[in-house]
Amino acid sequence: MKLRDERKISYVIASDVNSRDGIGLETYVDGDLVMEIFRDDTERRTYLKLFSSDVNLDVLEASISKFKERIDLDCIYDVNAEQPGEPGATT
């Protein structure tokens, strides 16, 4: 995707199982990582992390759209772990 000012936007989808467990979409502008949207399967939440203090709104909106298009929003649960609402589970 090209921005109006001719900067190049690109995406990388990457899973992470070391310090966190989930999958994310990294957004690069002109080769620089500017943001990440990450679905954390351990914490069962999706969040946005900015690596630049100045992210164009078009980039943000396009990244959210791409994330929703390419990554399932439902977290993956460990079948051996207690799920919320099960006996013994804490909320």
Secondary structure, 3 states (H helix, E strand, C coil): CECCCCCEEEEEEEEECCCCCEEEEEEEECCEEEEEEEEECCCCEEEEEECCCCCCHHHHHHHHHHHHHHCCCCCCCCCCCCCCCCCCCCC
